[in-house]
Structure formats: C-alpha cells, structure tokens
Amino acid sequence: MQKVRARVITGIQKSETPTAKDADEKKYSIADVLEPKYSILRLLEMKEMSTILPQCVESYKQNIVGFGLQLKYKNDETKDKETPEMVAEWNRVDSALKYMHMEKSFVDILKDAIDDREACGNGYIEVIRNGKKEVVELEKIEDASSIRVTKRGTAVDVTYYRDGQKFDRKKKFRRYVQVVNGQKEVWFKEFGDPRIMDMRTGNFDDSTPAEFQANEILHLKIGNGAYGVPRWISALMDMYGSRNASELNYRYFKQGRHLPAAILIKNGRLTEDSEAALSEYASSVE
C-alpha cells in the first residue's frame, strides 16, 4: 500500500492578549525598571480597533479640559486688594501658561496627554525648565508605549510652600526611561525631583553638563501603581471578541463562502500541478 503524506492547512491563528510578554515589546534589563502589567502598545492599538472607545476618550478630554482653564488666586475669596507683588506673580503665571508651547495651547497639551491616559492608563508630559529652574515649556511624550518607570529611589529633601508657609519634607521619586528606535536610551526624572540627573545614564550627578541634564516627566495616570490602568480594562475581552467577530464577518462576505473540505485519495496521488493549484487556492482564501 502506498503511503500518503497529509498536510493540514488552517486559517485559525492564536489570539493575542495584551500582556507585557508580547514578543514585539522591548524587554528592558535596566536595574530597577518595572514592566507594566498590560502591554501599553496593545492598549493603544485597541483605541483604533474599538467602535466605542474613541468616543469615550474624546468625552473625557472635553469634560476635563475642553472648556478651557481659568487662572485664580489660591484664596479666591480674599477681600484684600491686589498688591504689586500679587499682580506681578499673576502676570508671570499668565504669560507662562500662554507661551508654554509655541505651536499648541496649554489646553491642547493637556488634551493630548489625557488622550493617552484614557486609552492606556498613562499620559506623559515632558517638563522643561530654564536656567532659573522655572518651567518654561511642556511637551507631550508622543509614544506612551516607549516609556518605562523605575522603582522609587531613596528619600530626598523637598521644600513645599503652602498658605504662605515653608515646609521641608522627605519624598521618594521614580525615574523614567525612554528607548528611541529600540537602542538609544533617554532618562527623565519625576516632576518635582530637585536633583540633577544625567539624561544619558539615569544617574544623579551634580557635575553633569547643562546640555545633558535630564528634564522632568509629569505622569498622568489612572490608579496608584507605578503604571496606570485604563478604566475600561474590565471590558477588554469583550472588545477583542467584538473586533474578531467583525473581522470574521468582513472576510466572509469579501472572500465569498468557503466551506471546510477534505480531499481523500485512495491508491493514488495528485499530480504536481494539481497539488500546486490546490495549495495556491487554500492560501488565497486565508
């Protein structure tokens, strides 16, 4: 009896779930760097795949900052007249907000960061200071999936001003690292960290040249962990199932109806041309 070798051709693919173990995610081996529980890249992609998530994100953007921002005194109910110092501070802050970015308004910068925060749980804003340590520019980090967060470091002294009083407290800060093009690492320090960091190494070094001193990151996140988690995470599997069902339905009508079939051959075999034709057909119908 002639032996027949069979090959099974199937269009079923293993479904993907958004975990940090995905092969296409950059694996960080840097000390103290934490991996997110969910793949940030997959969560961002879900916004393009879902039929309802973009509208929900847009609603949050509009309701949080879409109606604009208004500058107010800390104690807006004070009956004291404005002093020259108060007017000078008001004008300085008003000017800073107006020129915080040369191409976008302060509101637009926040909108862009909130867009990422609602889509994947994390929005990152780069904070740039001048030589006087004053905040002069904000820039939204374009690719939220490229940022990784470290564990909290040792506590450092931080000065707070509240109700006209000065307070010295201890606080632990995180560091942030961005991998550009899969190779170059750029380090940032957490917003409010008073120390000088080398953007090339992530080390705190007071002798770092000014051009290599790291900027700060303002991390807008949902939750209290190192990484935020989107508020829609519980509906994740439903959203994947709905998308997969829609794609299956689309392919069904686009390619025509193709029923599963088996070709059985007894005491014979296909010619090479027939085998090639069947193989080509099976590939074409996916």
Number of C-alpha atoms within 10 A of each C-alpha: 6 8 8 11 6 8 6 5 10 10 9 7 6 6 8 9 15 17 16 18 15 15 8 9 16 14 12 13 9 9 8 14 17 15 18 18 14 20 19 27 19 18 23 20 13 19 19 12 16 14 13 11 17 16 12 14 17 15 13 16 22 13 10 14 15 15 10 11 11 6 9 8 9 9 8 7 7 9 7 6 7 10 9 9 9 12 11 12 12 15 12 12 12 14 12 16 19 14 15 20 16 10 9 13 15 21 17 17 18 21 21 18 25 25 20 27 26 27 26 30 24 25 30 23 21 18 23 17 13 9 7 7 9 11 14 16 17 24 19 20 20 13 15 21 22 17 19 19 21 18 15 14 12 10 11 13 13 15 12 11 9 8 7 7 7 10 10 10 11 11 15 14 18 19 23 20 22 20 16 12 8 11 9 9 14 18 23 26 29 20 17 14 19 15 14 20 25 23 21 16 15 19 15 15 13 12 10 16 11 11 8 13 22 25 20 23 26 19 20 19 22 17 13 8 9 19 24 22 23 20 14 14 15 9 9 15 12 11 19 17 12 15 16 14 11 12 11 12 11 11 13 13 9 9 11 9 10 8 6 6 6 7 6 8 9 8 8 11 14 10 9 8 9 11 12 12 11 13 12 11 11 13 11 9 13 11
